[in-house]
Amino acid sequence: MAKQSTKKSAGKASGKSTAKGQQAAGEVHAFQAEMQQLLNIIIHSLYSEREIFLRELISNASDALNRLRFNMITDAKVRDKDAALEIVLAADTEGKTLTVSDSGIGMTQQELIDHLGTIAKSGTLDFVKELSSADPSQRMDLIGQFGVGFYSVFMVAKRVVVDTCPADPSQPAWQWSSEGAGEYQLAPSQRTARGTSVRVEFKEECEEFCSPARIEQIVKKYSNFVPHPVMMEDRRLNAQDAIWIQSKSEVNEEQYQEFYKFLTHDFENPLHSIHLSIDAPVQYRAVLFIPPQLSNEVLYSPTGFGLQLYAAKVMIQNESQDLLPLYLRFFRGVVDTEDLPLNVSREMVQRNPLLAKLSSSLAGRVIRELQSLAKTDPERYATFWKQYGKVLKEGITSDPANQERLLELARFNSSQFPAEDELTTLHDYVSRMRDGQKEILYFNGPSREAIERNPHLEFFKKNGMEVLYLYDHVDNFIMAQLHEFEGKVFASIDQSNLEAFKEEGATPPNHEQALPEEELQEVLKYLQDTLGERVASVNASKRLVDSPACLVNPDDMPGNVQKMMRMLDKNYTGIAKILEVNPAHPLIRHMSSIHKSHRDSPLLKELAEQILDNCLLVEGLIERPEQMVERIQSLMTRAAENQTKSGT
């Protein structure tokens, strides 16, 4: 305990309760200099919101009531044994005071000295020096082991008076008072009712906290689930039940819906609720909700939300982002644990391994609940995935420990289904793969319609090979890091040398009307010479059925990787792609004829340029669209002239 100097007041203790503004008659206790420094830091540096003083006073009152209830189990000698266990708030707007009273265990004179007269029982001069010189952002961690929440009251109070009467009938009542200036007064009190009252005399700039409406707002924000009635003007302020403490069997669907609306101020019912009661590896209780809609705030401002963290039904953090990983940020709800050490202000939890264990356990339980929902109620899960799939998929790359389970939760549209809202799991895709197929085929695009029209899909449609359609932005990042699932490798259909082209039973495109090999090689060489380094090479295609040409990616750089790189770096140019040409397409055949008869024709060069631009346009990679438009207009003009001259 910190040493204190003590002196008797000039007047003899009257034994009467001290009136507002008067000095308490009795003993005056002065803190040592280092304790005064510590008190100054607590008052001015530890709390970001002044309103939390009321939360701390109510929490202390609740603790006193809990201690009394426990003691009454073994001790029959209790003052006012039949008194109601409650917390009463009394606001005096004229006198600018607020009194927080409880009927709890009370304090003896020595307990007043120990608990209110000493800020840090184990405090030392070295500790205070370290705290004084520390960066304000680090003070939370340094002082975290000391329970000094009571002293937050001096952020708003010019004077505090505590009247307390112990539950032990043999102990007298005492009064403690202080102006927070480094000393306090102790005197006998005339209080006869068991418990403690804390009267806060507000500073002029803090008189807002005398308002009953403001008081009620603070109680509902921080102390709405305190296990004892918080009364003001004969009305209970904390009317909401802490349903997360109850057994799941005791809570019905209507109660979950009401609680969700209370927490979120949403008018709709939640899409799904999760109720957890966990005892190991860390003890916690939780009720979590999935809102019916994914909001833009959650999608684009992921750090603006979080779960409410409680300790013994008292809110510690309103939007804690440490409880669930970012990809589960859409959950709303409450987590309550008594195992986690808390810092002095209760606004931040200490950096503690227990918090990491809690977060890991909670994430695992939530994923398990989603797996259960997917199995027991596929229709509701499909609704969930439509709203939140793009967010949940972020975890596939950011949470390696749960990657396999998240892949099992993932749903994809594919060429197997005629509609966009029909989805498949990866497991079901693998089960439908043809004999000998080694690859899980997929393709990234801006939409299902765009993918369906892409030339890359032609071979696979003709051969009845299922392709997954990916059109969320996050899919580029996911597929860049995934390698296989259930022994099958992922492969984008825009890669140049797919195993699918080699598999038995895969029918090549119809080349019955293809150019003879010699003529084909002449066209390929012309295209290569004309387009130069803009393409890696020009090859005959094995994948095209209806289109004249397409661009494919070398095996070491799939298209989704290049798209991801462009998202990260606007100046990224990527590597040259391979131009694949359909030897059977009429346009390629006509180009061969022109090349044989008019090798230097300007039209031939324009056609080559336009073929490349068409492919770039389909890929979303066109850089100079105005040049392409001019070329198209020129080609159209000449086609119209030829039509006019021929008279047909």
Number of C-alpha atoms within 10 A of each C-alpha: 12 17 11 15 10 13 11 14 15 9 9 11 16 14 17 15 18 20 9 15 11 8 14 27 22 21 20 19 19 19 21 15 13 19 23 18 18 21 23 19 17 25 18 13 14 22 20 10 11 16 22 23 22 22 25 22 21 26 22 17 29 26 19 21 24 16 14 21 15 12 15 14 8 8 11 10 13 17 19 15 12 7 11 13 21 18 25 22 22 17 20 14 14 8 12 18 22 25 19 22 24 28 26 29 27 27 26 19 19 11 12 18 17 16 15 18 24 19 24 20 13 10 17 14 15 10 14 20 13 13 20 16 9 12 10 12 10 11 20 24 16 17 21 18 14 16 16 20 23 21 22 26 26 25 23 22 24 18 20 25 25 21 25 32 28 26 26 18 14 10 14 18 27 26 30 26 23 23 16 19 15 19 19 22 23 24 25 23 22 18 19 15 18 24 27 27 24 22 22 25 26 23 16 11 9 16 18 17 24 22 16 18 10 12 21 20 15 18 20 16 17 24 26 24 22 25 19 22 19 28 19 17 11 9 11 15 20 20 15 13 14 16 19 24 17 13 12 14 6 8 13 9 10 10 13 22 20 17 22 24 16 12 15 14 10 14 11 14 19 21 15 18 19 18 21 19 17 15 10 10 11 18 15 23 21 22 23 22 23 21 23 16 15 16 13 9 12 16 14 9 10 17 13 12 18 25 23 21 25 23 18 17 22 22 23 24 18 16 17 20 19 15 23 22 16 19 20 21 21 23 20 22 22 25 24 24 19 14 14 18 17 22 24 26 26 23 20 16 21 19 12 11 10 16 18 15 15 24 18 16 18 22 17 16 15 18 16 15 16 18 16 13 17 18 11 11 10 12 12 14 21 18 15 21 20 15 16 21 19 18 20 20 24 18 20 24 18 14 14 11 13 15 16 14 15 22 17 14 20 19 20 20 20 23 20 18 12 9 11 14 12 13 19 16 15 19 13 9 17 18 9 12 15 15 9 11 17 18 20 24 24 20 24 23 21 14 13 18 10 13 20 17 11 17 20 23 22 17 22 22 15 14 13 13 19 21 22 23 24 21 19 16 15 17 20 22 20 19 23 18 11 14 13 13 16 9 11 14 13 17 23 22 26 24 19 22 14 16 12 20 16 12 14 11 12 17 16 17 19 16 13 8 11 16 19 11 11 8 17 21 17 14 25 21 15 20 24 19 12 15 18 12 11 14 17 18 18 23 19 17 20 19 27 25 24 15 17 21 27 25 26 25 22 17 14 9 15 19 25 21 18 18 21 18 17 14 14 10 10 8 9 12 11 13 13 15 22 19 26 22 25 27 32 24 20 16 16 23 21 12 19 23 14 16 18 13 9 13 15 11 11 9 16 20 18 16 18 18 16 18 20 20 19 18 21 16 14 17 18 12 14 15 11 9 12 10 11 19 12 11 16 14 11 14 16 12 12 12 12 12 12 12 11 10 9 8 7 6
